[in-house]
Amino acid sequence: MQLALDANMTNLQAVERSSSELDDIDALVRTYRPRLLRFVTFSIGDADLAESITQDCFLKAYNGRDKFRGDCSVNTWLTSIAVNLIRDQQRLQKFRFWRQARATAIDVHDAANFLPSHESSAEARILAIERTGQVQAALENLSVNQRTIFLMRFAEDMDLAEIAASISMPINTVKTHLHRALKAVRAQVGGSR
Amino acid sequence: MNSAITHLTEEQIDDVLLGELAAAPAAHLAGCDACKAQVALAEAPIASFKAVSLAWSERRSATLPSKLIPSSASSWYRHASWAAAASAVLLLAIAVPVTRYEAASSKHQLASNSTPHITQPAQVNAALTVPNEILHEVRIQPVATGVSSGSHAVQIARDNQMLQDIDRELEASAQPPADDLEIQSVGNRSNPRGRPSNIRNWD
């Protein structure tokens, strides 16, 4: 009984903490924008459009913060909003996916200079850029679902249940997409035998 | 135990990356350097992607304004500017022809006012014996030139007199031949001045 009460209190505190976190939109943007921007950018392959979608995502989250029930992390909630916004964009066909979006394609070469210290040597940076480019190229060849799930799992560190909840997909379907995505990426990057 | 299990397959390496490796292959992996190397080789590109892409997005995010500007507002401005531009074009499209028409009308009026010879009433009366379609083509022949602007008022008075004469002659006639043909008479009775509504000036 006491354990159940403690668990309820913990959940309540988590909700309150998340809700207060959502009330400060500036702090929300500061904390989550880099990760969200990465997710959207590599989901759609267009850096400029990703900025717009990311901004819309924060506004939508802030305006709908009352609907946040605290049953997932704020990052997961934001990611699921971003997924819906990306889908809306696809439906509206405001952009062509990936192959037509090369004009504002992502150039990660400069970013390698800002890598953490353990990869700061010139050789490590070159290798990291090369590998990143390979994964980025492999992502382009994935289906939309595979790419979204791959990014959620390996970039956002979301577990399968969170991914399934975020995109309203059965967990076994998520697993299937994830296995296929990983296999395709490894085959193209060369990490498989 | 390791000798009982072969090295990890590709699927098992995928399972390692997905955190779903079964207990037996996981035990093998714990004691097999070759498999550890394979797993590290598979993990490296994804780890690099994760690190570099985050560094990229952090840098990109730092260049963005910290305050959010609603894109709906920006789209509203965009739509409003488009609407304003479209309205301006529409107004121009309407105003230019109207202005030109009015300018041309005033020019024609000046020209007709300065015309000393207009088709004589008798000629118009004779013309009334022909069908209305032809009457609609009654022309006021411009014979311009050489009339000073001071005579405009006199000319207008003459024209009005002439049109009143036409009205009288039309009223005096028993029945216009056009009535037999069930064609509307050229004389517009509702028009107090009785002018034919569409006399065209062909100057």
Chai-1 contact restraints between the chains, C-beta under 6 A:
chainA,res_idxA,chainB,res_idxB,connection_type,confidence,min_distance_angstrom,max_distance_angstrom,comment,restraint_id
A,R33,B,S61,contact,1.0,0.0,6.0,A-B,restraint_1
A,P34,B,S57,contact,1.0,0.0,6.0,A-B,restraint_2
A,P34,B,E58,contact,1.0,0.0,6.0,A-B,restraint_3
A,P34,B,S61,contact,1.0,0.0,6.0,A-B,restraint_4
A,L37,B,S57,contact,1.0,0.0,6.0,A-B,restraint_5
A,L37,B,S61,contact,1.0,0.0,6.0,A-B,restraint_6
A,R38,B,S53,contact,1.0,0.0,6.0,A-B,restraint_7
A,R38,B,L54,contact,1.0,0.0,6.0,A-B,restraint_8
A,R38,B,S57,contact,1.0,0.0,6.0,A-B,restraint_9
A,S52,B,S71,contact,1.0,0.0,6.0,A-B,restraint_10
A,Q55,B,L68,contact,1.0,0.0,6.0,A-B,restraint_11
A,Q55,B,S71,contact,1.0,0.0,6.0,A-B,restraint_12
A,D56,B,S71,contact,1.0,0.0,6.0,A-B,restraint_13
A,F58,B,L68,contact,1.0,0.0,6.0,A-B,restraint_14
A,L59,B,L68,contact,1.0,0.0,6.0,A-B,restraint_15
A,L59,B,P70,contact,1.0,0.0,6.0,A-B,restraint_16
A,V108,B,V52,contact,1.0,0.0,6.0,A-B,restraint_17
A,V108,B,W56,contact,1.0,0.0,6.0,A-B,restraint_18
A,A111,B,V52,contact,1.0,0.0,6.0,A-B,restraint_19
A,A111,B,A55,contact,1.0,0.0,6.0,A-B,restraint_20
A,A111,B,W56,contact,1.0,0.0,6.0,A-B,restraint_21
A,A111,B,R59,contact,1.0,0.0,6.0,A-B,restraint_22
A,A112,B,V52,contact,1.0,0.0,6.0,A-B,restraint_23
A,F114,B,A55,contact,1.0,0.0,6.0,A-B,restraint_24
A,F114,B,R59,contact,1.0,0.0,6.0,A-B,restraint_25
A,L115,B,A51,contact,1.0,0.0,6.0,A-B,restraint_26
A,L115,B,A55,contact,1.0,0.0,6.0,A-B,restraint_27
A,A128,B,S48,contact,1.0,0.0,6.0,A-B,restraint_28
A,A128,B,V52,contact,1.0,0.0,6.0,A-B,restraint_29
A,R131,B,P45,contact,1.0,0.0,6.0,A-B,restraint_30
A,R131,B,S48,contact,1.0,0.0,6.0,A-B,restraint_31
A,T132,B,S48,contact,1.0,0.0,6.0,A-B,restraint_32
A,T132,B,F49,contact,1.0,0.0,6.0,A-B,restraint_33
A,T132,B,V52,contact,1.0,0.0,6.0,A-B,restraint_34
A,Q134,B,P45,contact,1.0,0.0,6.0,A-B,restraint_35
A,V135,B,P45,contact,1.0,0.0,6.0,A-B,restraint_36
A,V135,B,F49,contact,1.0,0.0,6.0,A-B,restraint_37
A,F154,B,I46,contact,1.0,0.0,6.0,A-B,restraint_38
A,A155,B,K50,contact,1.0,0.0,6.0,A-B,restraint_39
A,L182,B,D14,contact,1.0,0.0,6.0,A-B,restraint_40
A,R186,B,A42,contact,1.0,0.0,6.0,A-B,restraint_41
A,V189,B,P45,contact,1.0,0.0,6.0,A-B,restraint_42
A,G191,B,L41,contact,1.0,0.0,6.0,A-B,restraint_43
A,G191,B,A42,contact,1.0,0.0,6.0,A-B,restraint_44
A,G191,B,P45,contact,1.0,0.0,6.0,A-B,restraint_45
A,S192,B,E10,contact,1.0,0.0,6.0,A-B,restraint_46
